[in-house]
Amino acid sequence: MAPVQQIRVGVVGVGTMGSQVLRRLAMRGIEATGFERFELGHDRGAAGGQTRIFRIAYKEGGRYVPLLRAARSAWLELEERTGQRLFEPYGALTVGSAGDPDVRTVLDVARQWSVDGELVEESAYPQHRLFEGDLAFLDREGGLLHPARAVRAASSCALEAGARVHTGTYVEEVGESRNGVAVHYRREGQRHTEHFDQVIVCTGPWIGEAFPMLRRAVEVRRAVLCWFSGAEPGYWAPQRFPVGMRRSGGENRFSFFPDVGDGVKINLHVEKSTVPDPERLDPVVDTDYLQRVTRAVTRCLPGLRAEPLSVRTYMEGYTEDNHGIIGRVPGSPNILAMGGFSGHGFKLSPVFAEAAADLVCEGRTEWPVEHLGIERIAA
């Protein structure tokens, strides 16, 4: 697609959103430059944790279904273009009480949007222990994403299309200037400045560093992920143990991910602690938390060994309503911010990136992302 006008665009943060944005801009013929503090595909932000869930029957509501279906096609297209395995199309499970609000929403969305899926018997996936009142729904349009691999694939496509990327670069300031938008950054101890017509800032948990307004609106929370092993490794592979979500009451609430080499990943869905400073993420996990995770795993997935193989901490940005932000920063008409996707933005990043590219290139987008407008949190 030819650009409406020849502009230069800077993209600060080449991770979950930035890699996709950079690719979309470059494919349109836009002169785009990315700035990444770490290496491409690093695990310090929203792409951390090795695997991500993809589902169409969405507990966040039906408004996302058209976006999710477009994103699924985009992931498959990127996979075909790069020849890399990015998406494991083995479905996504929802297991839990029929009376749980999230389970009801999943079933309602599946019905209203004719999702390819069905209720399955416990014997279909015997790794799971179902309790009285539990059901299991398989969303066949769902699957598993490999985030680090996907970020590198999108970045590679962006570079092939003509984009530039500066890694190992710390952006100190982004602000409007007489020449458009100035990006001040340090690289290898030297301070530099580049000017762009427009800039998109998508720095994940660090979004508040650029915009104090967003520091108040986007709370950074610590995610603690645990990996467990089973006696039969193949028994927990994606083909036999699809990714999914558990809602069986009490603390039997977690997301589960098949073994892709490091064990079965468990993310316990309990209140997360806040991270006051993204530069100082606490890696220490207390014994009480590990015991809570282990109890949930033992109750619901009895074939896994009770002792975690590994435990790691990550960061994610959350808005009050758990929906992300895509919009121009008030007072800075040439700067667009993307952030606060509350743990569920990765799967949608190709479509969110397309919407952001529309806003930069055309000033509007046909994608239904009005509910992500920055105005709702900037008042």
N, C-alpha and C positions, 0 to 999 in steps of 0.2 A: 504494500500500500504506500503510495507516494505521500509525503508529508504535505499538510496544508501550506506550511511555510517552512523555510529553512531555519531551524532553530538549534541551539545547543542546549542540551539538558544534562545536568549533573544528578547522579543517583548516589546518595550517601547511605551506605550499608548494602552489601551485596550478599545477603543471606536469603532467608525464606522469600521475602517479597522483592528485595532488590535485584536478585538474579533474574527473576521473571520479568520485572519492569525493564531492566536493561535489555533483555532479549526482545521484548515487544517493541521497544523504541528503535532498536537497531534494525529490526525487520521492516520497520516503516521508513527506513532511510534517515532517521534522525541521528545527528552527531551526538552520541551519548558517552559519558564517562562515569565509571563507577569508582567509588572510594570504599575500600574495605579495610578495617582495622586489623583483622586477623587473616588467616589463609582462607581460600575459598572452600566451603563445605565444612567449616569448623563447627564444633558442638557446644559453643558457649551460649547460644541463643535459642530461638524457637525451632531450629533444625536439630537440636540436641536429642539424644536418646535413641538413636539408630533406626527407629521405626516409627511410623505414624499411621493412624487409622484413616480409612476412607469409607464413607457410608453415604447412601442416598436417603434411606429412611432415617431422618435426622431428628434427634431429640431437641435441637434448637429451633425446629419449626419448619413448616412447608415452604415458607418464602425462599428458603435456600435451595430448594430442589432444582429449579432451572439453572442456577449457578453451579450446583454440584454436577449436574449432568454435562454441562459445558466444560467444567474442569476435568471430568473424567476423560472426555474426548481429547482435551489438551494434553493430559498426562500420557495418554497412549500415543498421541502424535509426537510428543517429545521423545518418548521411548523409541519409536520407529525411526525418527530422524537421527538419533545418536547411537542406536544399536545397543543401548544399555538397558538392563532390567531395572525399571523404576517402580513398576506397579505389579503386585501379585494379585491376580483377579480371582481370589478364592472365596469371596464373600465376606460379610461382616455379621457377626452374631450379636443379638441382644438377648441376654438371659436374665430373668428376674420375675418378681411378683407381678401378676396381671394388674394389681391395683397401684403399682408405682407410677407416679406422674410421668417420668421419663419413658417408661415402657409403654404407657398409653399413648404418649405423643408419637413414639416410633411407629406403633401400629396404625394410628390415625393417619400419619403422613404416608405410610406405605399404601393404605387403602385409597386415600384421596388422590395420590399421584401415580397410582398403578405401578408401584415399584415391583420389580421382578423378585419375589420372595415368598416365603411360606413359613408357617409354624412347623417345627420339626420335633420328632421324638427324641427323648433323652439318649436313646441308643445310637442316634446319628452322630453324636459327638460325646462319647462316653467319658472323655476327660472331665466333663462337668458333672457335678452332683447337683441335681435339682431338688429343691425343698418343696414342701406342700404349698400349692398355689403358684409355683413358678411355671414359666413357659420359656420356650426358646424360639426366636424368630431369626431366620437367615435372610439377609438382604444380599441377593446374588449379584447385585450391581456394585457392591462394596468390595473392599480388599485392603491391601497393605501397601504403603509407600515407603521407599528408602530415601530419607530426606537428604543426607549428606551427598549421596550419589546424584540426587535430583538437582541440588543446588549447583554442583559442578557441571552437570549436563546443560542446564539452562545458561550458565555462565559461558560455557564453551560455545554454545550456539550464538550467544551475543557477540563474542569475540569474532567468530567466523563471519558474522554479519556486519562487522566494522566497528563495534564498540571498543572502548578502551577500559581497562581496569587497573587501578592502583591498589595493590595489596600492601599490608604492613603500613597503613596510612591512618593516622589519627586526626580526624577532623575536629578542630578546635571551635570553629564558629561558622555558622551559615547565616547570612543576612542580606537584605536588600541593599543595593548600591546604585550609583548613577549608571553603572554598566550592566545592570540586571541584578544578578545574585552573585555575591562573592562567597566562595568556599575557601576558608583558611585552614590549612592542614600542615601537619608535620610528617616528614618521612625521612628516615635515616638521619635524624637529628637536625634536619634543615626545615625551615618554615617556608611554605609556598602559598600562593593564592591563585585560584583560577576563577574566571568569571563565566557565568552561564545566563542564558535567557530565562530559564526556569530550573528549579531544583526540586527533586523528590527526596524526602528524608524518610527512610524506613529502617531504623536502627534497633528495632525490637525493644528489649528491656531498657535500652539507653535512650529511648525517644525523649524522655524528660530532660536529658542533658541539653538538648537543643532548644526545647521549648518549655519554660517554667510552667506555663499554663497546662501542658500535658503532664507534667510531673504530678500535678494535683489530680488530674483526671484519670491517669493510668497508674494503677498500683502494681508494683513489681512483686511477684510472689515466687517462693521457692517450691519447685517440684522435686520430690524425692522418688526416684525410680529404683526398683529392685528386680534383679534377675534370679530365677530359680532353675534348677535342673531337674530332669525326670529320668527315670531308670531306662526308658527307651527314647533316645533322642529323636528318631524319625516319627515317633508318635505325636510329637509336638510341632512338627513342621507345618508351614502354611497350608499345604494341601490337605492336612488331616485335622488341623486345629486353627480355624480361622480367627483372625483378630476380632475383638468385640468389646462389649460393655456388660458388666454384671450389676444387677439391681435386686438383690435378694434380701433387703432389709438390714437394719443395724449397720455394722461396718462391712457387710458383704457387698460393698459398693466400690467397684474398681474397673479399670480397663485392663484388658489382657492382650498380649501380643505373642505370636508364635515364635518359636526358636529359629532364628536365622543365623545362628553361629555362636551366640553367647548366652543362650538360655531363654527361658520364657520371661518376658518383661511384664511386671505388674505395677500399675499406677493406682494407688489407693486414693479414692475420691473422698477425702476428708478436708477440713479447713486447712489451707496452706498458710505458712508463716510469711510475713512480708519481708522484703529485702530493702532496707533503707538506702543502701548504696550498692548499685550493680557492680562496682569495682571490688566489693568485699562480700562475695557470696560465701556463706558459711558451708563448708563441705561436711561438717560433723553431723551425724544422724544419731539421735539418742536411742537407747535400748528400748524404751517404751514404744516408740514408733515402729521399730523393727518387729517387736512382738505383736503389735496390732496387724501389721501386714501379714506376718506369718500365720496368725490365727485365721485370717480371712482366706488365705491360700489353702490352708489345711482343711478348712470347712468346705470350700467350694471346688478346689482342684486337688483332690487327695492323692493323685499320682505324682505330684511334685514333691521333691525333698523339702523339708521344712526350713532348712538353713539357706539363706540367700547366697548365691554365688558372688554377687557384687551389688553394691549400692552406690548410686551417684546422684548428685544434685544439679539441678538446672534452674533457669529462670524463665518466666513468662510474664507478659504484661496483661493486666485485666482492667477493663472498664467496669463501671457500676452495673451496667445492664448486660455485660458479657458479650457485647457486639463490638466489632472493631471500629477503627477510624480511618476514613479516606476523605480528605478534603483540604482546601486551601487554608493556610494558617491565617487567622484574623490579623489584619494589619500588614500582612506580607503576601500580596496577591500573586507573586511569582514563586511561592514556596508551597509545596503540597506535602502533607504529612500522612503517613500510613503507620498504624500501630495499634496496640491494645487488642489484639485478636483473641485474647483469652483462651489460649490453648487449642483453638479449633480453626486457626487461619491457614495452616500449612496446606491442607487439602484443596483449599479454594484459591491459593495464591496465583495460579495462572489466569483466572478470571478477574480477580482483584487487580492484577497487574494490567490487564487489558483495559479495565475501567480507568485506572490511573493514567495510562497512556492516552486514552481518549480525552480525558480532562486537560492534559497538557497540550495535546496536539490540536484539539477541536473545541475545547472549552466546555464540553458536555459529553455525556455517555448515555447509551441506551440500556446499559446493564442496570438492573434494579438494585442499586446500592444506596438509595436515599436514606435508609435507616442507619447507615454508617456515617452520615454527615457529621462533620466536626462541630457544627453549630449547636448540637444538642448538649455538648459538654463544655463549650466555650462561653456559654452565656454568663 
